[in-house]
Amino acid sequence: MNILLLSMPDCAPHFNANRWKPPNLAISSIAGNIEGHNVYLADLILRRTRIAETIRELLLQYQPDIVGLSAMSFQFATAKRIADLVKSLKKDTKTVLGGYHATLMYHEMCESDDSGPFDFIIRGEGDLCFNELLEAIDGKRSLESIPGISFRVDNYFIHNQARPLEDLTKIKIPNRSQRIWKGYQYYGFTLDIVESSRGCVMPCNFCSMDKMYGKTFRRFSIERILLDIANAKQNGANFIIFSDDNFTLDIKGFESLCDAITEAGHNDIRYIIQASSMGITSSDTLIEKMAKAGFRIVFLGIENASEENLRLLKKGNIIERTKLAVKRLHEYNIMIVGGMIIGNPNDKEEDIARNYEFFVNLQIDFFADQILTPYPKTGMREELLNMGLVTNKYDYSRYNCFWANIKTNYLEPEDIQFLRWKYNRKYANYICTTPAFIKNYPLAYYYRQYFRRPFFKIKNRLFQNSISEKELYKRDMERAEAMNKFF
């Protein structure tokens, strides 16, 4: 059979969609574990400006018997429209939905019109499950024998038992050779995604990771990780993002991986990871090993400068450990993307402002400032619903941390939205001026400082001085609204 696997084009408005074009690891991993079929991978992030035309071209060229779609909650509306289009053009094609939204919301989907264009749903890990589904479609086994799938019978779905977590030793490395297009990038670097572990045991109540993997942590073998890195490099990558939710849950394993990357010569490229302040500061030797291995950027879960908000988020009082983590990472010129969550229940404007000031005082290199989002099935969602603070309960297309779907006890959603814009604008000239950034990217710093910024300063004087702050805000929000309008 011909199998076409699609990832969605939706991108959170925080990101520059022209410079941030990542491949989807899930569909690459599924492709690596499909046996005996022709499989093609289409990351629609590379075709954002012409989605409908691209789908028509793909169906015509590859004549798929099965179309698989992977979607997060904010991408689900797009996935449904694409599946509707597939069915309208080639009604005999079977459609399969997987990913976080399918895993968390399959009951709700299947009891509504949302499930209309889908024949199958994969819940949980799809790496091996998808191939088992193909065997059933091929008549080699029964659908009822496959844990983790839901399948349509007439106008209703049958939900098989939940799938146990996979034995990671059985999952082959992703098949990157079947990607239809090239062009994955991160600000000029050729980007790819690799994983070294799955799951997280931390208690954060704003995260839905435990609904995919439970409160578990599993690590791939170092040999397998090195093989995956080598494969990504062979396919052109010179910048790798590790998809692990928390890279510092196993410090000894992390240090051993750093040593192995260095010994294998894979420190000739750059890596980004996500980590916790507690984990980063729990070893005196870790950060030096990271620097030698090529780890250049750490997404650090700082979240908030308020002890009260950290307790609400179930992060614990990590402020002092965060300061220490930042100090140690910067000693080795490792840049920090600081995770920030604003819009907590008792936030006023001064509380939100204090977070940005805290980040600037710490010389955090980049802001990953997110508005608290009531993701489906999270503890935080239940708390916010009980407090009457969720203002958008069901339009999940806006659940990407950019849009305000909640209010606080003092601020309305529009207030939160405006304040995020206001403080991003206030500190726009701060970004890319930190010592760590200058040491990593001196040419980019001087270009921005002595050419780009003067140019935009003159442009703003000429064209924006007559425009009110309110109008500028309105224009930026209109651009953000239009960013994921594909049909």
N, C-alpha and C positions, 0 to 999 in steps of 0.2 A: 504493500500500500504506500501511497504518497502521504507524508505527514508534514503539515505546515504549522510551525509553532510561532505565535505572535506575542511580543511584549507590547505594552501600551505606550502611547506617545506622551501621555500627560506628565507634566513636570511642575513641581511646586514653584510658585512665582518667586521664591527666594533666589532661584538659580537663573543664571543667564543661559537660556535654552540654546543659544548659538555656540556656547563654549563648554557646556556640560552635556555630554552625550554618552552615557554609560551603556554598556551591553547588559542584558538581563542574565544573571547567573543561573536562575532557575531553569529557563528553557534550554540553556547550554548544557546544564547537568542532565536534564531529561533526555536530550539528544544523545549524550554520551552513554546512556544506558538503554537505548532502544536497539533491538536486534532484528535484523532481517527486513527492514523497511527503509524506504528513501525518506530522509528527514531534512527539512529546510528551516532555517531560523531567520525570522524577520523582526528585528528590533525597530519598532515604528518610531522611536525617538529620532531616528535618522531620516524620517520622511514626514515630519510634523506638518508641513505646509500643504500636503496633498494626500490625505489619508484615504478618502473614498476612491480616488483614482488608483492609488497604490494597491488597495485591496483587490480591485478589479483586475489589475495587471498580474498580481500574484496568483489569483485563482486561474486566470487564463494560462499563465506560463507553467505553473507547477501542478495543476489539476489535482488538488489535494482530496483524498478520501476522508481525512480527518484534519480539522483545524483546532489546535489547542490555544487557549488564551490565558495569560497570567495577569492578574490584576490585584492591586491593593484597593482599599476601600475608596479612595478618592479617584481611582481609575475605573471603577466598576461601571459607571454610566457609559463611558467610552467603549468598554469591552462589550456591553450589551448592544450598543449601536452597531459595532463592527460585526458581532454575531448575527444581528438582524440582517445586515447587508449581505453577509455570506449566505445566509439561508435564502434571501431573495434572489441571489444570482445563481446559486448552485444548491438547490433544496435537499439533494440527497447527501450532501456533505455532513458528516457528523461533527458536532461541536462539543468541546470539552473545556470547562472553566476550572482553573486552579488558582492558588495563591491565598493570601491572607483573608481577603473578603469572603471567598468561597468557603474557607475553613471556619471562619467565625460566624458567618451569617447564612449558612446553607438552609437552615430551617425556615428563616424568614423569607429568603429568596424563593424557596420552593412552594411556599404558601401564598405567593403573590405572582403578579405578571412578570416580575423581574427574571424569572427562570425561563420565560417564553422561548428564546432562541437556543437554549442549551439542551443537549442530549445527555451529557454526563457532567458530574461535578467530582473533582478530586479534593478530598479534605486532608490537610496535613501534608506531609512530605510526598512529593510526586516523583522523585527520582526513579524509583523502581515500580511504583504503582502504575505509572503511565504505560510502561511496557506490558504489564499484566493486563491492563485494559485492552491493549491492542491484541493480545492473545485471545481474549474473550470475543472481541469483534471479529477476529479471524476464525472463530469457531473452535479454538483449541482448549477452552475452559469455559466455565459458566461465569456470568457476571456476579452471581451470588457468592462466589468463592473469593472475591477480591475485597479485603477489608479496606475501608477508607474511601470508597466510592459511593456516589448516589447516581441512580440511573432512572431514566424516564420509562414508565410503562403507561401508554396512552396519555392521559392528562395529569398524571401524578408521578411523584418520585418515590422510589424505594431507597432507603438509606441503609447501607450495610454497616456492620459494626465498625467502630473506630479502628484506625490502623495503629499498631504498635510503632514506637519509634524505630527507625531503621538501624541496622548494624552498619556503621559507617565504613567498615572494611569491605562491604559488598558494593559500595557506590563507586563506579568508575569516574575518572576525571571528565570534566566537561568536553564536549565536542565543539570546538570553536571553528573547525574547518568548514562547517556547513552554514556559517553565517552568510547570508545573501549579499550584504553590503559591507563596505568598510567606512571608516570615518568616526569611530569612537574616540572621544577626546576629553581632556580636562585641561582647559586653558593652554592649548598648544601641544600638550603631551598626548601620546597614544595610550588610551586608557583600557584597562581590563579589570575584572573582578575575580578574586580568589577567596576561598574560605578555609580557615584552619580549624574551626570549631562550630558547634551549633548549640544554642540554648544559653540561658542565663538563670542564675539562682538568686539574683538580687530581688528585694521586695518592692521595687518601684511600682506604684499603683497607676501610673499614667501610661504604661507600656503593655502591649498585647502579645509580646513574645511568648509568654508562658502558655497562651492559647494554641500556639503552633507546636511547641516542644515540651510543654509542662515546665515545672521547676527543675530542669535537668541541665547538665552540661556534658557535652561529648566532644572529644578532640580527634581530628584526623591524625594519622601517623605523620611524623616528620618526613618520611620518605615520600608519602603521597602528596604532601604540601609542596615539597621541592619539585616533584614531577609536574604538579599543576602550575607552579610558577614558570618552570621551563617551557611548558606548553604555551602559556600566555605570551612569553617572550618570543617564542617561535612564530606566533601569530601577530607579532609587531609591537607588543606592549612595552613601553618604557616607564609606565606609571601604573601601579597596582593598588587598588583599594581592597583591603580585606573586609569582607562583609560581616565578620563576627560582631555580635551585639556587644560583647565586652571582652576585649582581648586579654585582660589582666586577671581573669579568674584563676588561671593556673600559671603562676609566675615562673616556677621552675621549667614548665613546658615552654613558656614564652622565651625564656633565656636560652634554652636548648635550641629552639627554632632560630633565634638570632645568630647563634654560633654556627648552625648548619647553613643558614643563608650566606653568611660570610665565607665559610669554608668552600661552599659550592660556587662562589663567584657571582651569586645573584644579587650582591650589593652594588651592582653597576646600574641599578634602576632605583626608582623612588617608591616608597610605600606610605599609605595612609591607614591608620587604624582608629578604632573607637575604644576608649578606655575610661576607667574610673580613677579619681584622685587617690582613693584608698589603695587601689592596686598599683598605680604608678609609683607610689611612695613606699611600698612595702619591701623594696629591695634596694640595697646600696649599689648594686652592679647592673641592674636592668637597663637604665637609660644609656649608659655608656655602650652596652652591647647593642641596643637599638640603633644608636647613631652609627656604629660600625656597619650594621647590617643594611643601612639605607632607609631607615624609617625617618621620614622628613616632616610628617604632619600627624598630629594626634587630635582626634575629636575628643575633647574632655567634657565629661558630663558634670559641668559646674552647676547648672540649672538655676540657681538663685543665690542672692546675697543675704537673704533673710532666713534666720533660723526657723521662724514660724512656718515659712513656705516650704523649707526643706523637710520639716516634719510632716507637713501635709502630703508632700510628694513621696514620703517614705524613703528619703535619701539619707537620713541621719544628719548630724551636725558635721559637715565635711569642710567647712570654710577654711580652717587652718591647714588641713591636708591639701586643699586645693591650692592655697598659696605656696606650699612647699612643692607640690607637683609642678606648678608653673615655673618656679625658680629653678628646679632641677632640669626640666626639659629645655629651658632657655639657655642654661649653661652649656648645653650641647647643640645649640642652634636648631632645636626641633621646634617647629611652629605649632601653634595651638589654635584649633577651631573651638571656641568656647560655646558649649551648649547652654542656652538661656531659655527659661520658660517664664513668660509674663502672663498676666491676666488671672492670677490666683485669686481665690475668693475675697480676700481682704485688701487687694491691691488698690491703691490710689495712684495718682500720677507721680507723686514723690517716690513711691515704692518702685515703680517702673524705672524712673530716672536713676534711682540709686543702683540698679543693676548695671546699667550702661556705664555709670561712673566707676563702679567696682571693676568692670572688665578693662576699662581704659587705664585705671591706676595699676592694674596687674600687668599691663601691656599684652593683653590677649591679642593675638595677631588677626583673627577674623571672628566676627560674631555669627553664631548660628542661633539667632533669636527667634523663638517660636512662641506662638500664642497657645496657651493651654487648650488642648483639644480633647473632647470627650469620646475617644475612640470606642467602637463597639466592644462590649464585653469586658471592659476594664473596670477595676475598682474605682478609679477616678470618675468615670462616667456615672456610676451609681451614686457616688457622693454628691456630684454636682447636680444630678437630677433631683436628689432628695432635698438639696438646698434651693431648688428652683432657679438655678443659674444657667441652665442649658437653654439657649434661645433658638438653636437650629438642631433639631433632634434627628432628622432623617435625610437631609440632603448631604449625602456623604461625599459628593464631588468637591465640597468645600473643606473636607477634613484632611488638610495637608499642612497644618501648622501655620499657614500664612493668614488664613481668614479667621476672624473672630466669630466663633460659634457659641460663645458664652458671654455672660456679663459677670461683673464682680458686685460686691455689696455696695460699691461706690461708683462704678463706671459701667456705661452701656457698651454694647458690642462696637458701635461706631467710635466711641471714645478710645477703646483699646486699639482698634485698627489704626486710628489717627496717631496715637501716641507711638506705636511701633514705627510708623512712617516718619514721624517727627524726629525721633532719636536716631534713626538710621541716617536721616538727612543731616542732623547736627554733627554726627561723627563720621560723615562720609570721607572727609579729608584726613581722618586719622588712620583709616584702613590702608594697609600696605606701607606704613611708615615706621613700624616697630623695628627694633634692632635685629630680631631674628629674621624678619622678612628681608631687610636690607642685606644681611649676610648671605641669605639663600639666593636672593634675586636682585643683585645690585643694579643690573641693567634695567630691569623692570621698574625699580624704584626711581632711578634717575630719569627714565622716560616719563613716568607718571608725574614726578615732581617738577621737572623743568620743561616739559612739553605739553602733556595731556592736561594737567591741571591749569596752567596758564591759559591754554586754549579755551577750556570750558569756562574759566573765570571771565574771559572777555566775552564769550558767547552769552553767558548768563547776564552780563551787564547790558548787552545789546538787546537781548530778546526776553529776558525773564524778569527784569526789574519792574516791569509794568504789570506783571502777573501776580496775583495775590497768592498767599500760601494756600488758601482754600482751593483755588483753581489748580495749582500745581498738584496738590493732593488728589483732586478729582481726576486729573489726567493720568497720574500714576496708577490709580485704582482701576481706571478704565482699561489701561494696558494690561494690568494683571488679570482682569476679568476676561479679556480677549485671548489670553495666552493659551488656554486649553479649549478653545472653541474650534472643533475640527469638522463639524457637519453643518 
